């Protein structure tokens, strides 16, 4: 796999990650003191949407894991 294809997959991962955090930012307030998500307010989230976004993020992470194994680990073992 060439470096541009790898960069494309890494950008796709970052896009999925950003999409996931944008969703959380839109639906969960942040604690003013820590800047962390404030779950004390117990916001109700759309479970189907959370799963959809997480699945996209996880799928892309698994693709990158496969690239690392195929392009780095396996080549070192050869």
Buried (B, 14 or more C-beta within 10 A) or exposed (E): EEEEEBEEBBEBBEEBBEEBEEBBEEBBEEEEEEEEBBEEEEEEEEEEEBEBBEEBBEEBEEBBEEBEEEBEEEEEEE
